[in-house]
């Protein structure tokens, strides 16, 4: 079994939008024999972009999973690939994928280099300690510059890029690459779609550059390994490729370096070398640290070894709706073995579920499996009550693995079914979509009775409404997008709350003294503290109070959810018969509502980090327009012929910005934005929201 695990790679492909992630994955499927013809994003035939919306828009929305086999040095390797989206509205897909991946390929455009979303996904990979290699794609494009991108990776991402290849030519003259490990040059055959490539002499005009970068490679690696350093000073020519690969692999896994390769996936050059690098440098499941979690019975930390004979433990990282088999649950198995037809225990819900089928996924096609063992990524059929981030284990050995934390939605729109008959159908469909996507939320407004859906951006909600229509056959009317405002306490407030309903027989009784206080805006949720002494209120009753405060926070003083707060219960009173957890839950809700009337709350709005790339001649138009949008300019990076503006702008000012930017730059400027933080709105904006804005949908 250990031998099999050494030959498994669980990898993700991550990058900025339009860097060529899906095109690269399509070439991998072709060269590994998974596909008999190459799919193209531009033609809407990409295997991994299987959703209609993905094919129409040429972007990746869901993280599709596939498994391929690659032969390297007479060994067969199994590579599980997750192709993730590049658009910032679908950051959740990247986040949940990185949580379960062992390694990643970061793709950069040889022209655009490190862009805004590149930095976002790089930070996410840092957060989960994911080892990665870099692939500079689109070397055939006008303006391609391999070494400039390597410098950007070092400067912008604070990374340690180490070129293992140099491109032969660039733009139209890009024909192949020089491998600095074996000091050989390779040229791809264009007649057979790059299926074959031949060794050629290293071009004479590149001899000095190749020597320089080979020396740089050896010196960098010698600093990381004492044995290699001794050999380097004694006789550098005697160093073998195998010795270099071993040091590069170790340093990559320790995240001390990131090997950099180059190619042009669209022109079928360099992909086979990328596959070789994936199996040579990225970790196998056995290279990963042992997973740990909390035993819900003992509340102690436990570990699970990556071993088929250990108790079963897996993490559900994605839920999807399939038109043929129903709900699909994607899992990463961390330990043990699961057979089709067996029962698993969901630690998060405390319920048992039977696994009807285990499927090996190839995009949206499936291959049934009899069983799955540690180190693999598969999809399960038959799970009923399950959510993203749930831990599935052996019931006799439960363990709660670390959950996945998702960002809060920042944009909201009201929706209604076009016909009365479609109302129930619409709500069922929205519930299914919310189950799949934790950053998509559905709620009914208590004042207006309208159904409000929330997401990460206009494109995110646009795609979900499109899916409602196509997949579920529900036609919807919807209002204009509005900002998902939050509220926050501005000062501590102490309160005495009592709830008494005693009319003979069992009644309800709860009394609490508590203090509510603000928390920093970068914290979310409720911080609850029980300071009641002497056991005058049983702990289980105060668990009800905590639940009551959490529910009450959904509606603040002005009707917006409270972002975060701390509650300290200092005293209380319980009745031996009439008190229970429910009475204290209601007491907390009433107390929260009444306490808010004694104080004021701030209204918070989402602030976005906006990056705009514009030709030099439009810089004045763009910055002038940004100033009208309450923006805070961070910096402007000057490039050759264009400038990159970094700015903080309230989301409320960014609706429809794409149209404005096109008109003031004659369609030549582009922008991307991502959620940065919550901040208090100015007084005049608060007055508008309270009196007018909150009723406009």
ABEGO torsion letter per residue (X at the ends): XAAAAAABBBBBBBBBBGAGAAAAAAAAAAAAGABABBBBAAAGABAABABAAAAAAGBBABBBBBBBBBBBGGBBBBBBBBBBBABAAAAAAAAAAAAABABBBBBBBAAAEBBAAAAAAAAAAAAAGBBBBBBBBGAABBGBBAAAAAAAAAAAAGBBBBBABBBBEBEAABAEBBBAAAGBBBBBBAAAGGABBBBBBBBAAAAAAAAAAAAAAAAAAAAABAAAAAAAAABAAABBAAAAAAAAAAAAAAGABBBBBBEBAAAGBGAAAAAAAAAAABBBAAABBBBBBBBAAAGBBBBBBBBAABBBBBBBABBBBBAAAEBBBBBBBABEBBBBGBBBBBAAAGBBBBBABBBBBBEABBBBBABBBBGBBBBBBGBABBBBGBBBBBAABBBBBBBBBBBBBABBBBBBBABAAAAAAAAAAAAAAAAABAABBBBBBAAAGBBBBBBAEAAAAAAAAAAAAAAAGBBBBBBBBBBBBBBBBABBBBBBBBBBBBAEEBBBBBBBBBBBBBBBAABBEBBBBBABBGGABBAAAAAAAAAAAAAAAABBAAGBBBABBBBBBABBBBBAAABBAAAAAAAAAAAAAAAAAABBBBBBBBBBBBBBBBBAAAAAAAAAAAAAAGBBBABBBBBBGBBBBBBBBBAAAABGAAAAAAAAAGGABBBBBBBABBBBBBAAAAAAAAAAAAABX
